[in-house]
Amino acid sequence: MLELSWQMKEAERQQRERDNEYRRLKSGVDYSWLMSTPRSSYDISQGERLGLEDLCSKVPPPYCGLVIQRFRQVLMENEPEVQEVSGLFRSVLVETLERVQEEQEAQRLTHQWNNKRSISLSLMSFKSRVRINPFGSTLGLKSSNYGSEEDGVDVKTVCGDVEKGLAQTTEKVQRVWSMPEFRHKGINGKA
């Protein structure tokens, strides 16, 4: 707010100088040494001042220098009238608050992502809980809990489904699983 009041006084001084220069060029005679500088200064309304103070209170301390720097830059670019200074200050404050909010949101999302990633990697077990039982049908096997543990899941395999289909279609003596089955096929394809 001190910066605003100083910049308003500076803008008022520059406006007086421009008016004096214009009068001098118009009349051709310089009577500035006779005139005393008027002390009537422009003052912003109380509501506008309270609004600006509220916006200033929302700016985090590390950003105060950036606000002042940006405000001075905007004033140098625009050379505003005294009445426009408070509006420019408000726009700089709003712009800075939006930037702060965007940075905080990005930081929150980054922090959230890093937390999710670290938690998931720390809790993740690289041991697979899924057990593939190549002998899914367990026909002729005495041990029925080969592929199933308490936390494991049996996955159906193609060979298990095929062997179930063979067992349902023909009732024949089961072979030993460690030996391949060779049968002689006759002329018409039957054993």
Secondary structure as GFF3:
##gff-version 3
##sequence-region A 1 191
A	DSSP	alpha_helix	2	27	.	.	.	ID=ss1
A	DSSP	alpha_helix	46	58	.	.	.	ID=ss2
A	DSSP	three_ten_helix	61	63	.	.	.	ID=ss3
A	DSSP	alpha_helix	64	78	.	.	.	ID=ss4
A	DSSP	alpha_helix	82	123	.	.	.	ID=ss5
A	DSSP	beta_strand	130	132	.	.	.	ID=ss6
A	DSSP	beta_strand	153	155	.	.	.	ID=ss7
A	DSSP	alpha_helix	158	169	.	.	.	ID=ss8
###
